[in-house]
Amino acid sequence: MLSIVFAVGATAAYYMASSDGWIWLTVAAACIQLRLLCNLLDGLLAIEGGLKSKTGDLYNEVPDRFGDIAIMLGVGLVLRPMPYGMTLAWCMIVIAVLTAYVRLLGGSLGFPQDFVGPMAKQHRMFTLTLGTLIAAGEQAFRGTVLTLYVAAWVVTIGAAFTFARRLARIARQLEAR
């Protein structure tokens, strides 16, 4: 659940970055990484530490979806002045949620959950973190955030490909039954 706090922190930092500059982009990138650290520790404690609860699957998935939405919405706040910046963010959000949905759908059909990329959660967050950090430097020196805009496009297109790839793999598994 703590990961949601860091995801919302990233959103707030992105909001501040839209008016106050590069330092907030750095804070947003740090919050993304802290969110991922929370996910990692949660998994380690649940699986390796034997602390998985009966509702653990809910607490694993639901905060991740809220975290994705919050972070990508924050990216959209920074990209509002760019062509279709906020629309791009909403597309990124929808496709990221669909990518997780199709993974879970495969699991509900009795197949192992397919975490194949190229834009699984960790790849999306890496791309946005890197794009945010580079954009921080870009904003400090040039006053622009084009790198973050490009990163958002990479995530959107890559997640769409990941969604299609996972869906095709599930279709093949269903055909093979």
MOPE-V116135 format. One record per backbone hydrogen bond with DSSP energy under -1.0 kcal/mol. NH is the residue of the N-H (numbers start at 1). CO is the residue of the C=O. E is the energy in kcal/mol with one decimal. If there is no record, write none. Layout:
((NH & CO & E) (NH & CO & E))
//
This chain:
((4 & 1 & -1.3) (6 & 2 & -1.6) (7 & 3 & -2.3) (8 & 4 & -2.8) (9 & 5 & -2.1) (10 & 6 & -2.2) (11 & 7 & -2.0) (12 & 8 & -2.6) (13 & 9 & -2.4) (14 & 10 & -2.8) (15 & 11 & -2.5) (16 & 12 & -2.4) (17 & 13 & -2.4) (18 & 14 & -1.3) (19 & 16 & -1.5) (20 & 16 & -3.6) (21 & 17 & -1.1) (26 & 22 & -1.8) (27 & 23 & -1.9) (28 & 24 & -2.5) (29 & 25 & -2.3) (30 & 26 & -2.1) (31 & 27 & -2.5) (32 & 28 & -2.1) (33 & 29 & -2.0) (34 & 30 & -2.4) (35 & 31 & -2.3) (36 & 32 & -2.0) (37 & 33 & -2.2) (38 & 34 & -2.1) (39 & 35 & -1.9) (40 & 36 & -2.5) (41 & 37 & -2.9) (42 & 38 & -2.5) (43 & 39 & -2.3) (44 & 40 & -2.5) (45 & 41 & -2.7) (46 & 42 & -2.5) (47 & 43 & -2.8) (49 & 44 & -1.9) (51 & 45 & -1.8) (52 & 46 & -1.2) (56 & 53 & -1.3) (59 & 55 & -2.0) (60 & 56 & -1.2) (61 & 57 & -2.1) (62 & 58 & -2.3) (65 & 61 & -1.9) (66 & 62 & -2.3) (67 & 63 & -2.8) (68 & 64 & -2.7) (69 & 65 & -2.4) (70 & 66 & -2.7) (71 & 67 & -2.5) (72 & 68 & -2.5) (73 & 69 & -2.3) (74 & 70 & -2.1) (75 & 71 & -2.1) (76 & 72 & -1.9) (77 & 73 & -1.7) (78 & 74 & -1.5) (79 & 75 & -2.0) (82 & 79 & -1.7) (85 & 82 & -2.1) (88 & 84 & -3.1) (89 & 85 & -1.8) (90 & 86 & -2.3) (91 & 87 & -2.4) (92 & 88 & -2.6) (93 & 89 & -2.4) (94 & 90 & -2.6) (95 & 91 & -2.6) (96 & 92 & -2.2) (97 & 93 & -2.4) (98 & 94 & -2.4) (99 & 95 & -2.3) (100 & 96 & -1.8) (101 & 97 & -2.7) (102 & 98 & -2.8) (103 & 99 & -1.4) (104 & 100 & -2.3) (105 & 101 & -2.8) (106 & 102 & -2.2) (107 & 103 & -1.6) (108 & 104 & -2.4) (109 & 105 & -1.4) (110 & 107 & -1.5) (111 & 106 & -2.3) (124 & 120 & -2.6) (125 & 121 & -2.7) (126 & 122 & -1.9) (127 & 123 & -2.6) (128 & 124 & -2.5) (129 & 125 & -2.5) (130 & 126 & -2.9) (131 & 127 & -2.7) (132 & 128 & -2.3) (133 & 129 & -2.6) (134 & 130 & -2.6) (135 & 131 & -2.2) (136 & 132 & -1.8) (137 & 133 & -1.6) (138 & 134 & -2.5) (139 & 135 & -3.1) (140 & 136 & -2.1) (141 & 137 & -2.0) (142 & 138 & -3.3) (149 & 145 & -1.6) (150 & 146 & -2.5) (151 & 147 & -2.4) (152 & 148 & -2.3) (153 & 149 & -1.8) (154 & 150 & -2.5) (155 & 151 & -2.6) (156 & 152 & -2.4) (157 & 153 & -2.8) (158 & 154 & -2.6) (159 & 155 & -2.8) (160 & 156 & -2.0) (161 & 157 & -2.1) (162 & 158 & -2.4) (163 & 159 & -2.9) (164 & 160 & -2.3) (165 & 161 & -2.7) (166 & 162 & -2.8) (167 & 163 & -2.5) (168 & 164 & -2.4) (169 & 165 & -2.1) (170 & 166 & -2.2) (171 & 167 & -2.4) (172 & 168 & -2.3) (173 & 169 & -2.1) (174 & 170 & -2.6) (175 & 171 & -2.5) (176 & 172 & -1.7))
//
